[in-house]
Amino acid sequence: MGTDTVRTAACDDAAGRRREQRGWYFYDWACSVYSTSVLTVFLGPYLTSVAEKAADADGYVHPLGIPVRAGSFFAYSVSLSVIVAVVLMPLVGAAADRTGRKKPLLAAAAYVGAAATTGMFFLSGDRYLLGGALLVVANAAQSVAMMLYNSYLPQIAPPEERDAVSSRGWAFGYAAGSLVLVVNLVLYLAHDSFGVSESTAVRICLASAGLWWGGFTLIPLLRLRDRPSAAREATAPGLRQLAATFRDMRRHPLTLAFLLAYLVYNDGIQTVISQASIYGSEELGLGQSTLIGAVLLVQVLAVAGALTMGRLARRYGAKRTILGSLVAWTLTLGAGYFLPAGAPVGFFLLAAAIGLVLGGSQALSRSLFSHLVPPGKEAEYFSAYEVSDRGMSWLGPLLFGLTYQLTGSYRDAIISLVVFFVLGFLLLARVPVRRAIEGAGNPVPEKI
């Protein structure tokens, strides 16, 4: 009888865990549309055109009396949102660990971001300040929400399941991004058939991402549950809290070593994503429709790539699979260097290669880091992870820009990014992952 009771309890626990995992996947499904449709495709060009309408005769706008080139306003707004996120993430992360109440904080961050994104429907005429403010709020809120979302991973998946669970989450996100981007592109490209102007079509696409984000966030909020926290430390102001988190990481130097490796190779990944369209348009002479099609191809293949690399990790371990993906990134950049101009087929092949390694690289990095986090400090440590992900990705664009400035060649600029993948490979290869997991006080999976 006692054995049956234990078996029943174990089955109930496994069923409850799977229910939480399925709910967790849906937050990626909810928020990834913002990253794809809003940040990657539509908002940059549209907000720039709005700022240009408000510019003076010299092409400057003047937010808070500061002269800013209209063409730089979007980039500066993104940079400001990163600064706001860097201040907020450690503060919210420490509060989540201290109180154990992640779900209300996740709800607040998600719905602030979704509301700001939906409000982009009203971004018309020369309202560039409104667009900048909404972008800062939405982007910072997304960073905070993703930090809280990621910190659930160690709690909803035992060590042996994390690679697969993390990979499925990324796959859900890329699938949603692909689906909504197809619908948005139909509306955008055939806006006359729908009886709306091009600018109205863009505003509908922006707002629909916010509605999607807010609507599907209900699923994880209904299925995820809060857990009591053993941490009771007072929460310091944002930047001081971040410094305190990194000081605490010094007690786990191997965790810090992994984070350094991740910072380096992820900077390369983020730079390739952000600069590939410039390389395609300026160096290869490809049109906007080709570039948007390539973005869509990346999204679609990233679903298969994330799931496939999750399966490879179960067989070979997450560390080896990530190292393999870094080799693939290096070879992809090498192939990109030799692409002939005016050849969309080659660019689509390059996009396909990026898509196949993109999702898996990110998913397995997240799951591997989750093993290196001391119990009770999930949100706090994932705030540092998100800072590395979003707040530190500036060296790559700087190297890309400097290389182009010195050589006048986008081919030299794109190949210069190989250094991030080579250095990241060497740093990650030196991290003794099993010892790092033991040092964090966590059980070591059979394959890691």
C-alpha positions in Angstrom: 0.0 0.0 0.0 2.8 2.3 0.9 4.6 1.6 -2.3 1.5 2.3 -4.3 1.1 5.6 -2.5 4.7 6.6 -3.3 4.3 5.5 -7.0 1.0 7.5 -7.3 2.7 10.6 -5.7 5.6 10.3 -8.1 3.2 10.0 -11.1 1.3 13.1 -9.9 4.5 15.0 -9.5 5.7 14.1 -13.0 2.3 15.1 -14.5 2.3 18.4 -12.6 5.9 19.0 -13.9 4.9 18.4 -17.5 1.9 20.7 -17.1 4.2 23.5 -15.9 6.7 22.8 -18.7 4.0 23.1 -21.3 2.8 26.3 -19.8 6.4 27.6 -19.7 6.9 26.9 -23.4 4.0 29.2 -24.1 5.7 32.3 -22.8 8.3 31.9 -25.5 5.4 31.5 -27.9 3.9 34.7 -26.5 6.9 37.1 -26.5 9.1 36.0 -29.4 6.7 37.7 -31.8 7.9 41.0 -30.4 11.5 40.1 -31.1 10.8 39.0 -34.6 8.1 41.2 -36.1 8.7 44.4 -34.0 12.4 44.6 -33.2 13.9 42.7 -36.1 11.6 43.6 -39.1 9.2 46.5 -38.7 10.0 49.0 -36.0 13.5 50.1 -37.0 12.7 51.4 -40.5 9.2 52.7 -39.4 10.4 54.6 -36.4 13.3 56.0 -38.4 10.8 57.3 -41.0 8.7 58.9 -38.3 11.8 60.6 -36.8 12.7 61.9 -40.3 9.3 63.5 -40.6 10.0 65.4 -37.4 13.6 66.3 -38.3 14.8 69.8 -38.9 16.4 71.0 -42.2 19.7 69.4 -41.1 18.1 66.0 -40.5 18.2 66.3 -36.6 15.5 65.7 -34.0 15.9 67.2 -30.5 14.6 64.8 -27.8 15.1 66.7 -24.4 16.9 69.4 -26.4 19.7 67.0 -27.5 20.5 67.1 -31.2 20.2 63.5 -32.6 20.3 62.4 -36.3 17.0 61.0 -37.2 18.7 57.9 -38.6 20.3 57.2 -35.2 17.2 57.6 -33.1 16.1 54.0 -33.2 19.6 52.7 -32.3 19.9 55.2 -29.4 16.4 54.2 -28.1 17.5 50.5 -28.1 20.7 51.4 -26.3 18.7 53.4 -23.7 16.3 50.4 -23.2 19.3 48.2 -22.5 20.6 50.6 -19.8 17.1 50.6 -18.2 17.0 46.8 -18.3 20.5 46.4 -16.8 19.4 48.5 -13.8 16.0 46.7 -13.4 16.9 43.0 -14.0 19.2 42.4 -11.0 16.8 44.4 -8.7 13.7 42.4 -9.9 15.7 39.1 -9.9 16.9 39.5 -6.3 13.3 40.4 -5.2 11.9 37.3 -7.0 14.4 35.0 -5.2 13.9 36.8 -1.8 10.1 36.6 -1.9 9.6 33.4 -4.1 6.9 35.3 -6.0 8.2 35.2 -9.6 4.8 34.9 -11.2 3.3 38.3 -10.2 6.6 39.9 -11.3 6.6 38.0 -14.6 2.9 39.1 -15.2 3.8 42.7 -14.5 6.8 42.8 -16.8 5.0 40.9 -19.6 1.9 43.1 -19.6 3.8 46.4 -19.3 5.8 45.2 -22.4 2.7 44.0 -24.2 0.8 47.2 -23.5 3.7 49.4 -24.7 3.9 47.3 -27.9 0.1 47.5 -28.5 0.4 51.3 -28.0 2.7 51.4 -31.1 -0.5 51.5 -33.1 -0.7 55.2 -32.3 2.8 55.8 -33.6 2.0 58.0 -36.6 2.9 61.3 -38.2 5.9 62.8 -36.5 5.4 61.2 -33.0 9.0 60.0 -32.8 9.2 60.7 -29.0 6.2 58.4 -28.4 7.8 55.7 -30.5 11.1 56.0 -28.6 9.4 55.9 -25.2 7.3 52.9 -26.1 10.4 51.1 -27.5 12.3 51.7 -24.3 9.5 50.5 -22.1 8.7 47.4 -24.2 12.3 46.3 -24.7 13.3 46.8 -21.0 10.1 45.0 -19.9 10.9 42.1 -22.3 14.4 41.7 -20.8 13.0 41.6 -17.3 10.3 39.2 -18.2 12.7 36.9 -20.0 15.1 36.9 -17.0 12.2 35.7 -14.8 11.0 33.2 -17.4 14.5 31.7 -17.8 14.9 31.4 -14.0 11.9 28.9 -13.9 13.9 26.3 -15.9 15.9 24.8 -12.9 12.6 24.6 -10.9 10.4 22.9 -13.6 12.9 20.5 -15.1 15.2 18.0 -13.4 18.8 18.0 -14.7 18.3 15.2 -17.2 15.4 17.0 -18.9 16.7 20.6 -19.1 18.4 20.4 -22.5 15.2 19.1 -24.1 12.9 21.5 -22.2 15.0 24.5 -23.0 15.2 23.5 -26.7 11.4 23.1 -26.9 10.9 26.5 -25.4 13.1 28.1 -28.1 11.4 26.0 -30.8 8.0 27.3 -29.6 9.3 30.9 -29.8 10.7 30.5 -33.3 7.5 28.8 -34.5 5.3 31.7 -33.2 7.7 34.2 -34.7 7.5 32.5 -38.1 3.7 32.2 -38.0 3.0 35.8 -37.1 5.7 37.1 -39.5 4.0 35.3 -42.4 0.7 36.9 -41.6 2.3 40.3 -41.1 4.1 40.1 -44.4 0.9 39.2 -46.2 -0.7 42.3 -44.7 2.3 44.5 -45.4 3.0 43.4 -48.9 -0.7 43.4 -50.0 -1.9 46.4 -47.9 -3.7 48.0 -50.8 -5.8 44.8 -51.2 -6.9 45.2 -47.6 -7.7 48.9 -48.1 -5.1 50.3 -45.7 -2.0 52.4 -46.3 1.5 51.0 -45.8 2.0 52.9 -42.6 -1.3 51.7 -41.2 -0.3 48.1 -42.1 2.9 48.5 -40.2 1.1 49.9 -37.2 -1.3 47.0 -37.2 1.6 44.6 -37.4 3.3 46.3 -34.4 0.1 46.3 -32.3 -0.8 42.7 -33.2 2.5 41.6 -31.7 1.5 43.3 -28.4 -1.9 41.7 -28.4 -0.4 38.3 -29.1 2.2 38.7 -26.3 -0.5 39.7 -23.8 -3.0 37.1 -24.9 -0.7 34.0 -24.8 1.0 35.1 -21.6 -2.2 34.0 -19.8 -1.2 30.3 -20.4 2.1 30.3 -18.4 0.5 32.5 -15.7 -2.2 29.8 -15.2 0.2 26.9 -15.2 3.4 28.0 -13.5 3.5 28.1 -9.8 5.6 30.0 -7.2 7.7 28.2 -4.7 8.8 29.2 -1.2 12.2 30.8 -1.2 15.0 30.2 1.4 16.7 33.5 0.4 15.8 36.4 2.7 18.5 38.9 1.9 17.6 42.6 1.5 17.4 43.8 -2.1 19.9 46.5 -3.0 19.4 49.1 -5.8 19.7 47.8 -9.3 23.4 48.3 -10.2 24.5 47.6 -6.6 22.5 44.4 -6.7 24.1 43.4 -10.0 27.6 44.0 -8.5 26.6 42.0 -5.4 25.5 39.1 -7.7 28.8 39.1 -9.5 30.6 39.2 -6.2 28.6 36.2 -5.1 29.6 34.5 -8.4 33.2 34.8 -7.3 32.4 32.0 -4.8 31.6 29.9 -7.9 34.4 30.8 -10.3 33.6 28.0 -12.8 30.1 29.5 -13.2 31.7 32.8 -13.8 34.0 31.2 -16.3 31.1 29.8 -18.3 29.4 33.1 -18.2 32.5 34.8 -19.7 32.6 32.2 -22.5 28.9 32.7 -23.2 29.4 36.5 -23.2 32.0 36.2 -25.9 30.4 33.7 -28.3 26.9 35.2 -27.8 28.2 38.6 -28.7 29.3 37.0 -32.0 25.8 35.4 -32.5 24.0 38.6 -31.8 26.2 40.7 -34.1 25.7 38.2 -37.0 21.9 38.4 -36.5 21.9 42.2 -36.4 24.4 42.9 -39.2 23.5 40.1 -41.7 20.9 42.3 -43.4 23.4 45.1 -43.8 25.9 42.7 -45.3 23.1 41.4 -47.6 22.0 44.8 -48.8 25.2 46.8 -48.9 27.8 44.1 -49.9 25.6 41.7 -51.8 23.2 44.2 -53.3 20.1 42.2 -52.3 16.6 43.7 -52.1 14.3 44.1 -49.1 12.0 41.3 -50.1 15.0 38.9 -50.2 16.2 40.1 -46.8 12.8 39.6 -45.2 12.5 36.2 -46.8 15.8 35.3 -45.3 14.7 36.4 -41.8 11.6 34.2 -42.2 13.8 31.2 -43.3 16.0 31.7 -40.2 12.9 31.6 -38.0 11.5 28.5 -39.6 14.7 26.5 -39.6 15.6 27.6 -36.0 12.6 25.4 -34.8 14.1 22.3 -36.4 17.6 23.3 -35.3 16.7 23.8 -31.7 14.9 20.4 -31.5 17.7 18.6 -33.3 20.5 20.1 -31.2 18.4 19.2 -28.1 18.5 15.6 -29.2 22.2 15.8 -30.0 22.8 17.1 -26.4 21.0 14.0 -25.0 23.5 11.8 -26.8 26.7 13.8 -26.7 26.1 16.3 -23.8 25.2 20.0 -24.0 28.8 21.3 -23.8 30.0 19.2 -26.7 27.0 20.2 -28.8 27.5 23.9 -28.1 31.2 23.5 -29.0 30.1 21.9 -32.3 27.7 24.7 -33.0 30.5 27.2 -32.5 32.5 25.4 -35.2 29.4 25.5 -37.4 29.1 29.3 -36.8 32.8 29.8 -37.8 32.4 27.8 -41.0 29.2 29.7 -41.9 30.9 33.0 -41.6 33.8 31.7 -43.7 31.3 30.7 -46.4 29.5 34.1 -46.1 32.8 35.8 -46.8 32.9 34.2 -50.3 29.3 34.7 -51.3 29.1 36.4 -54.7 27.2 39.7 -55.0 23.7 39.6 -56.4 23.2 35.9 -55.6 20.1 35.5 -53.4 20.4 31.7 -53.5 23.7 31.8 -51.7 22.3 34.2 -49.1 19.3 31.9 -48.5 21.8 29.0 -47.9 23.7 31.2 -45.5 20.4 32.0 -43.7 19.5 28.3 -43.6 22.8 27.5 -41.9 22.4 30.3 -39.4 18.8 29.1 -38.6 19.9 25.5 -38.0 22.5 26.5 -35.3 20.9 29.6 -33.9 18.1 28.2 -31.7 20.2 25.3 -30.5 23.2 27.4 -29.5 20.9 29.7 -27.4 18.7 26.9 -25.9 21.6 24.7 -24.8 23.5 27.7 -23.4 20.5 28.5 -21.2 20.0 24.9 -20.0 23.7 24.4 -19.3 23.8 27.7 -17.3 20.8 26.5 -15.3 23.0 23.6 -13.9 25.6 26.1 -12.7 23.2 28.3 -10.6 23.2 27.7 -6.8 19.7 26.7 -5.5 17.6 29.6 -4.3 19.4 32.2 -6.5 17.8 31.3 -9.9 16.4 34.7 -10.8 19.4 36.6 -9.4 21.9 34.6 -11.5 19.7 34.7 -14.6 19.6 38.5 -14.3 23.4 38.4 -14.8 22.9 35.9 -17.7 20.4 38.3 -19.3 22.8 41.2 -18.8 25.4 39.2 -20.7 22.9 38.3 -23.3 21.4 41.7 -23.9 23.5 44.3 -22.1 27.0 43.4 -23.2 26.5 42.7 -26.9 28.3 45.8 -28.1 31.9 44.6 -28.8 30.7 42.7 -31.9 29.0 45.6 -33.6 32.0 47.8 -32.6 34.5 45.4 -34.2 32.3 45.1 -37.3 32.0 48.9 -37.6 35.7 49.5 -37.0 36.7 46.8 -39.5 34.5 48.3 -42.1 35.8 51.8 -41.3 39.4 50.7 -41.7 39.0 48.4 -44.7 35.9 49.7 -46.5 34.8 46.1 -47.0 31.8 44.5 -45.4 33.4 41.1 -46.3 36.3 41.9 -44.0 33.8 43.1 -41.4 31.8 39.9 -41.4 34.8 37.6 -41.3 36.3 39.6 -38.4 33.4 38.2 -36.2 35.1 34.7 -36.4 37.2 35.8 -33.4 34.2 35.7 -31.1 33.4 32.1 -32.0 37.0 30.9 -31.8 37.7 32.6 -28.5 34.3 31.5 -27.1 35.1 27.9 -28.2 38.5 28.0 -26.3 37.0 29.6 -23.2 34.1 27.1 -23.1 36.4 24.1 -23.7 38.4 25.0 -20.7 35.4 25.0 -18.3 35.2 21.7 -16.3 31.4 21.5 -16.4 30.9 18.6 -14.1 33.1 20.3 -11.4 31.2 23.5 -12.0 27.8 21.8 -11.4 29.1 20.1 -8.2 30.5 23.4 -7.0 27.1 25.1 -7.4 25.6 22.4 -5.2 23.6 20.7 -8.0 23.3 17.0 -9.1 25.3 16.2 -12.2 23.4 14.7 -15.1 24.7 11.6 -16.8 25.2 13.5 -20.1 26.5 17.1 -19.8 
